[in-house]
């Protein structure tokens, strides 16, 4: 089988037992360094992808991708608005809502957000029906004043199913003895758990008609419409387009247009996801330095190999080898280290990222500590989301850095003068 001269000599240099064992040690260190860097990079980024995915599922399972509400007053024709909104190709579902910050009084008291919903529509925009620990959404019957609370809020109030909770709204009503806040007693009919602090500890659900009565809103009205979109990253653009269309199509009783206010999920929780992305970028830069250090080791190793092989290079040149041939010999030698290290790193990273959920409990048991105590964190295990695009990107980056690290030593070897190299032999 024909083998090019450069590949034959370069691969032979890799396999040969060198007289200088220090060079062999640096070669091994470089290879292991690249493997360790790629493994760590793939694993850490996969774990951070998993965290981002888990946060998105837990947070966006309760909040809307976007909301549309009138700038002034209540939304009376919300069914017509939902019908028109549903025609937009980017909208998966829409539901009416009323939301207000309130004070809840059970055995203990706590502030919270109360959200009036229509159970029939709510399943189109949230996953609360799948997160119920007790009861179910249809238990919210208009006129019966039932309330569903998060597990953290139930713990704060020290209430459970069947207990009574007083809801105090920050609005005043006139009475013979003066102004007093709006309040109503509700019965706990269900408890949900999203596994995310703010949703579980500061959210309560009631029927929209009961919320309207509590807040003295017109019968059959809503505060706005919540949207669930096909692409949540397009939430602001889609909601803005929909609000513009609604303003152009609809008008008030006096013929004047109804203007709408738009909010999307990035205004409520976007800073958290932005922090995760920033953290992921910083980790990518920091962990890439491991591969860079290993690449510098390849430079050091090849420089020493070039110095050690001065006589061999001189002999090859006297036999007619061109400078390009000499360069390719050492490029191949250094690249083999990079390729093997990258392949080991990719295999190790994929195995570790896919099995991180089993590795962490083993380490916790072996060292006797808990990485995510359940009494502190809602996420008690390391999630992992391995993406093939990340693996390819990190492998290409490692191979590129390894290839670039061979250029200077190879160029230096190509400039070797036979007469000078052989004068000391």
C-alpha positions as CSV (number, residue, x, y, z in Angstrom):
1,X,0.0,0.0,0.0
2,X,1.4,3.4,-1.0
3,X,2.1,5.8,1.8
4,X,3.3,9.4,1.1
5,X,6.8,10.1,2.3
6,X,5.7,12.9,4.7
7,X,3.0,10.6,6.3
8,X,5.5,7.7,6.5
9,X,8.2,9.6,8.3
10,X,5.7,11.7,10.4
11,X,3.9,8.6,11.7
12,X,7.2,6.8,12.3
13,X,8.3,9.7,14.5
14,X,5.1,9.4,16.5
15,X,5.5,5.7,17.0
16,X,9.3,5.7,17.6
17,X,10.8,5.4,21.1
18,X,12.7,8.6,21.4
19,X,16.0,8.9,23.0
20,X,14.7,11.9,24.9
21,X,12.0,10.6,27.2
22,X,11.1,14.1,28.2
23,X,9.8,14.7,24.7
24,X,7.7,11.6,24.9
25,X,6.3,12.8,28.2
26,X,5.3,16.2,26.7
27,X,3.7,14.4,23.8
28,X,1.6,12.2,26.1
29,X,0.8,15.3,28.3
30,X,-0.4,17.2,25.2
31,X,-2.6,14.4,24.0
32,X,-4.1,13.9,27.5
33,X,-4.5,17.7,27.9
34,X,-6.5,18.0,24.7
35,X,-8.6,14.9,25.6
36,X,-9.3,16.4,29.1
37,X,-10.1,19.8,27.7
38,X,-12.6,18.5,25.1
39,X,-14.2,16.1,27.6
40,X,-14.6,18.9,30.2
41,X,-15.9,21.3,27.6
42,X,-18.5,19.0,26.2
43,X,-19.7,17.9,29.7
44,X,-19.9,21.3,31.2
45,X,-21.7,22.9,28.2
46,X,-24.1,19.9,28.1
47,X,-24.9,20.4,31.8
48,X,-25.5,24.1,31.3
49,X,-27.7,23.4,28.3
50,X,-29.6,21.0,30.6
51,X,-30.0,23.7,33.2
52,X,-31.3,26.1,30.6
53,X,-33.7,23.6,29.3
54,X,-34.9,22.7,32.8
55,X,-35.3,26.3,33.7
56,X,-37.3,27.0,30.6
57,X,-39.6,24.0,31.2
58,X,-40.2,25.0,34.8
59,X,-40.5,28.7,34.4
60,X,-42.2,29.0,31.1
61,X,-44.6,26.2,32.0
62,X,-46.4,28.6,34.2
63,X,-45.9,32.1,32.7
64,X,-47.0,33.1,29.2
65,X,-44.7,33.6,26.3
66,X,-46.4,36.9,25.8
67,X,-49.4,38.9,27.1
68,X,-51.6,41.5,25.4
69,X,-53.9,43.7,27.5
70,X,-55.8,47.0,26.9
71,X,-53.9,50.1,28.0
72,X,-57.1,51.3,29.8
73,X,-59.9,49.4,31.3
74,X,-60.9,45.7,31.1
75,X,-61.0,43.5,28.0
76,X,-64.7,42.8,27.3
77,X,-64.5,41.1,24.0
78,X,-61.7,38.7,24.9
79,X,-63.3,35.8,23.1
80,X,-63.3,37.7,19.8
81,X,-59.6,38.7,20.5
82,X,-58.6,35.1,21.1
83,X,-60.4,34.0,17.9
84,X,-58.4,36.6,15.9
85,X,-55.2,35.9,17.7
86,X,-55.4,32.2,17.0
87,X,-55.3,32.9,13.3
88,X,-51.7,34.1,13.5
89,X,-49.4,31.4,12.2
90,X,-47.0,31.8,15.1
91,X,-49.6,31.3,17.9
92,X,-50.1,27.9,19.4
93,X,-52.7,28.9,22.0
94,X,-54.3,31.8,23.8
95,X,-56.2,32.2,27.1
96,X,-57.8,35.1,29.0
97,X,-56.5,36.1,32.4
98,X,-56.8,38.5,35.3
99,X,-53.8,39.1,37.5
100,X,-53.3,41.1,40.6
101,X,-50.9,41.2,43.6
102,X,-52.7,40.3,46.8
103,X,-52.3,39.4,50.4
104,X,-53.3,35.9,51.4
105,X,-54.2,34.9,55.0
106,X,-54.4,31.3,56.1
107,X,-52.9,30.0,59.3
108,X,-50.0,32.3,58.3
109,X,-50.0,35.1,55.8
110,X,-48.0,35.9,52.7
111,X,-48.0,38.1,49.6
112,X,-48.7,36.5,46.2
113,X,-50.0,37.0,42.7
114,X,-53.5,35.8,42.1
115,X,-54.3,34.8,38.6
116,X,-57.8,34.5,37.4
117,X,-58.1,31.8,34.6
118,X,-60.6,29.9,32.6
119,X,-59.7,26.2,33.0
120,X,-60.9,25.4,29.5
121,X,-58.5,27.9,27.9
122,X,-55.6,27.6,30.4
123,X,-54.4,24.2,29.2
124,X,-53.6,25.9,25.8
125,X,-51.0,28.2,27.3
126,X,-49.5,26.6,30.5
127,X,-48.6,23.2,31.9
128,X,-50.3,23.7,35.3
129,X,-52.8,20.9,34.6
130,X,-49.8,18.4,34.4
131,X,-48.2,19.8,37.6
132,X,-51.1,19.3,40.0
133,X,-50.2,17.4,43.2
134,X,-53.7,17.6,44.5
135,X,-57.0,18.4,42.7
136,X,-57.4,19.5,39.1
137,X,-58.1,22.6,37.1
138,X,-61.8,21.9,36.5
139,X,-62.2,22.1,40.3
140,X,-62.2,25.9,39.8
141,X,-65.9,26.4,39.4
142,X,-67.3,30.0,39.0
143,X,-69.2,31.1,42.1
144,X,-67.7,28.5,44.4
145,X,-64.5,30.6,45.1
146,X,-62.0,27.8,44.9
147,X,-58.3,28.5,44.8
148,X,-55.2,26.5,43.7
149,X,-51.9,27.4,45.3
150,X,-48.3,26.5,44.7
151,X,-46.7,24.0,47.1
152,X,-44.3,26.6,48.5
153,X,-47.2,29.1,49.0
154,X,-49.3,26.4,50.7
155,X,-46.3,25.7,53.1
156,X,-46.0,29.4,53.9
157,X,-49.7,29.7,54.6
158,X,-49.8,26.3,56.3
159,X,-52.9,25.3,54.4
160,X,-54.0,22.2,52.5
161,X,-56.9,21.1,50.4
162,X,-60.2,22.0,52.0
163,X,-58.7,24.8,54.1
164,X,-60.0,28.4,53.9
165,X,-57.8,31.3,52.7
166,X,-58.7,35.0,52.8
167,X,-57.7,37.0,49.7
168,X,-57.1,40.7,50.4
169,X,-56.8,42.8,47.2
170,X,-55.0,46.2,47.3
171,X,-58.2,48.1,46.2
172,X,-60.6,50.0,48.4
173,X,-64.3,49.9,48.6
174,X,-66.6,52.4,50.4
175,X,-68.4,51.3,53.5
176,X,-70.5,53.1,56.1
177,X,-67.5,53.2,58.4
178,X,-65.0,54.3,55.7
179,X,-62.9,52.8,53.0
180,X,-61.8,49.1,53.4
181,X,-59.8,46.7,51.1
182,X,-61.6,44.2,48.9
183,X,-61.5,40.7,50.4
184,X,-63.0,37.3,49.9
185,X,-62.7,33.9,51.5
186,X,-61.6,31.1,49.1
187,X,-61.4,27.4,49.7
188,X,-58.2,25.5,48.7
189,X,-59.1,23.0,46.0
190,X,-55.7,22.1,44.7
191,X,-51.9,22.4,45.0
192,X,-49.4,22.4,42.1
193,X,-45.6,22.2,41.9
194,X,-43.5,23.4,39.0
195,X,-40.2,23.0,40.9
196,X,-39.3,26.7,40.5
197,X,-39.3,29.0,43.5
198,X,-41.3,32.0,42.2
199,X,-44.1,30.0,40.6
200,X,-44.4,27.6,43.6
201,X,-44.2,30.3,46.3
202,X,-45.9,33.3,44.9
203,X,-48.7,32.2,42.5
204,X,-52.3,31.3,43.2
205,X,-55.0,30.4,40.7
206,X,-58.7,31.2,40.9
207,X,-61.5,31.1,38.3
208,X,-61.5,34.3,36.2
209,X,-65.2,35.1,37.1
210,X,-64.4,34.9,40.8
211,X,-61.3,37.1,40.3
212,X,-63.5,39.7,38.4
213,X,-66.0,39.7,41.3
214,X,-63.3,40.1,43.9
215,X,-61.7,43.0,42.0
216,X,-65.0,44.6,41.1
217,X,-64.4,44.3,37.4
218,X,-67.3,44.1,34.9
219,X,-68.9,40.7,34.6
220,X,-67.5,38.6,31.7
221,X,-64.4,40.8,31.4
222,X,-60.7,39.8,31.4
223,X,-57.6,41.7,32.1
224,X,-55.9,40.5,28.9
225,X,-54.9,37.5,26.8
226,X,-51.9,35.2,27.4
227,X,-50.2,33.7,24.4
228,X,-48.3,30.5,23.8
229,X,-46.1,30.7,20.7
230,X,-44.3,28.2,18.5
231,X,-41.0,30.0,18.8
232,X,-40.7,31.7,22.2
233,X,-37.6,33.7,21.1
234,X,-39.9,35.6,18.7
235,X,-42.4,36.5,21.5
236,X,-41.8,40.2,21.4
237,X,-42.1,40.6,17.6
238,X,-45.2,38.3,17.4
239,X,-47.0,40.0,20.3
240,X,-46.2,43.5,18.9
241,X,-47.5,42.5,15.5
242,X,-50.7,41.0,17.0
243,X,-51.4,44.1,19.1
244,X,-50.9,46.3,16.0
245,X,-53.4,44.2,14.0
246,X,-55.9,44.3,16.9
247,X,-55.7,48.1,17.2
248,X,-56.2,48.4,13.4
249,X,-59.2,46.0,13.3
250,X,-61.0,46.9,16.5
251,X,-62.5,50.1,17.9
252,X,-64.2,51.2,21.0
253,X,-67.9,52.0,21.4
254,X,-67.2,55.6,20.4
255,X,-65.4,54.6,17.3
256,X,-61.9,55.3,18.7
257,X,-59.2,52.6,18.4
258,X,-58.4,50.3,21.4
259,X,-54.7,50.4,22.2
260,X,-52.9,47.3,23.7
261,X,-49.9,46.9,25.9
262,X,-47.5,44.1,25.2
263,X,-45.2,42.1,27.5
264,X,-43.2,39.0,26.8
265,X,-41.4,36.4,28.9
266,X,-38.0,38.2,28.6
267,X,-39.4,41.1,30.6
268,X,-40.4,38.8,33.5
269,X,-37.6,36.2,33.5
270,X,-35.4,37.1,30.6
271,X,-32.6,38.2,32.9
272,X,-32.3,34.7,34.3
273,X,-31.9,33.1,30.9
274,X,-29.5,35.9,29.8
275,X,-27.4,35.1,32.9
276,X,-27.3,31.4,32.0
277,X,-26.2,32.3,28.4
278,X,-23.5,34.6,29.7
279,X,-22.3,32.0,32.1
280,X,-22.1,29.4,29.4
281,X,-20.0,31.8,27.2
282,X,-17.6,32.5,30.0
283,X,-17.3,28.8,30.8
284,X,-16.6,28.1,27.1
285,X,-13.8,30.6,27.1
286,X,-12.3,29.4,30.4
287,X,-12.4,25.7,29.5
288,X,-11.0,26.4,26.0
289,X,-7.8,27.5,27.7
290,X,-7.2,23.9,28.7
291,X,-7.1,23.0,25.1
292,X,-4.9,26.0,24.4
293,X,-2.4,25.0,27.0
294,X,-2.3,21.5,25.5
295,X,-1.7,23.1,22.1
296,X,1.2,25.1,23.4
297,X,2.6,21.8,24.7
298,X,2.5,20.5,21.1
299,X,4.5,23.5,20.1
300,X,7.1,22.9,22.8
301,X,7.3,19.2,21.9
302,X,7.7,19.8,18.2
303,X,10.4,22.4,18.8
304,X,12.3,19.9,20.8
305,X,11.8,17.2,18.2
306,X,13.0,19.5,15.5
307,X,16.1,20.3,17.5
308,X,16.6,16.6,18.2
309,X,16.2,15.6,14.5
310,X,18.4,18.3,13.0
311,X,20.7,15.7,11.5
312,X,17.8,13.7,10.1
313,X,16.3,16.8,8.5
314,X,19.7,17.7,7.0
315,X,20.1,14.3,5.5
316,X,16.6,14.4,4.0
317,X,17.4,17.8,2.5
318,X,20.7,16.6,1.0
319,X,18.7,13.7,-0.6
320,X,16.4,16.3,-2.3
321,X,13.5,16.8,0.1
322,X,11.9,20.2,-0.4
323,X,11.1,22.6,2.5
324,X,7.4,21.8,2.0
325,X,8.0,18.1,2.5
326,X,9.9,18.8,5.8
327,X,7.0,21.0,7.0
328,X,4.4,18.4,6.3
329,X,6.4,15.7,8.2
330,X,6.1,17.7,11.4
331,X,2.6,19.0,10.7
332,X,1.5,15.3,10.5
333,X,3.4,14.4,13.6
334,X,1.7,17.2,15.7
335,X,-1.7,16.7,14.1
336,X,-1.8,13.0,15.0
337,X,-1.4,14.1,18.7
338,X,-4.3,16.6,18.2
339,X,-6.5,14.1,16.4
340,X,-6.0,11.3,18.9
341,X,-6.5,13.7,21.8
342,X,-9.6,15.2,20.2
343,X,-11.2,11.7,19.5
344,X,-10.5,10.6,23.1
345,X,-12.0,13.8,24.4
346,X,-15.1,13.5,22.2
347,X,-15.7,9.9,23.2
348,X,-15.1,10.7,26.9
349,X,-17.3,13.9,26.8
350,X,-20.2,12.1,25.1
351,X,-20.0,9.2,27.6
352,X,-19.7,11.5,30.6
353,X,-22.4,13.9,29.5
354,X,-24.9,11.1,28.8
355,X,-24.2,9.5,32.2
356,X,-23.7,12.5,34.4
357,X,-26.9,11.7,36.2
358,X,-25.4,8.4,37.4
359,X,-21.9,9.7,38.0
360,X,-22.8,12.5,40.4
361,X,-24.9,10.3,42.8
362,X,-21.9,7.9,42.9
363,X,-19.5,10.7,43.8
364,X,-21.9,12.1,46.4
365,X,-22.1,8.6,48.0
366,X,-18.4,8.0,47.8
367,X,-17.3,11.4,49.3
368,X,-20.3,11.7,51.6
369,X,-21.7,15.1,50.5
370,X,-24.8,16.3,48.6
371,X,-24.2,18.6,45.6
372,X,-27.8,19.9,45.4
373,X,-29.5,19.4,48.8
374,X,-33.3,19.1,48.4
375,X,-33.9,21.5,51.2
376,X,-32.1,24.3,49.3
377,X,-32.5,23.5,45.6
378,X,-35.5,22.6,43.6
379,X,-33.2,21.0,41.0
380,X,-31.7,18.1,42.9
381,X,-29.7,16.4,40.1
382,X,-27.5,17.6,37.3
383,X,-29.5,17.8,34.0
384,X,-27.7,17.2,30.8
385,X,-28.6,18.2,27.2
386,X,-26.0,16.9,24.8
387,X,-26.2,18.6,21.4
388,X,-24.4,17.3,18.4
389,X,-23.7,20.8,17.1
390,X,-21.7,21.6,20.3
391,X,-19.7,18.3,20.0
392,X,-18.8,19.2,16.3
393,X,-17.9,22.7,17.2
394,X,-15.6,21.8,20.1
395,X,-14.0,19.0,18.1
396,X,-13.3,21.4,15.2
397,X,-11.9,24.0,17.5
398,X,-9.6,21.5,19.1
399,X,-8.4,20.2,15.7
400,X,-7.8,23.8,14.5
401,X,-5.8,24.7,17.5
402,X,-3.7,21.6,17.2
403,X,-3.1,22.2,13.5
404,X,-2.1,25.8,14.1
405,X,0.3,24.8,16.9
406,X,2.3,22.7,14.4
407,X,3.0,25.5,11.9
408,X,5.8,27.4,13.7
409,X,7.9,24.3,14.6
410,X,7.3,22.9,11.1
411,X,8.4,26.2,9.5
412,X,11.5,26.2,11.7
413,X,12.3,22.7,10.6
414,X,12.0,23.6,6.9
415,X,14.5,26.4,7.4
416,X,17.2,24.0,8.6
417,X,20.5,24.4,6.7
418,X,22.1,21.0,6.0
419,X,25.7,22.3,6.3
420,X,25.1,23.9,9.7
421,X,23.1,20.9,11.0
422,X,25.8,18.4,10.0
423,X,28.8,20.4,11.0
424,X,28.5,19.2,14.6
425,X,28.0,15.5,13.7
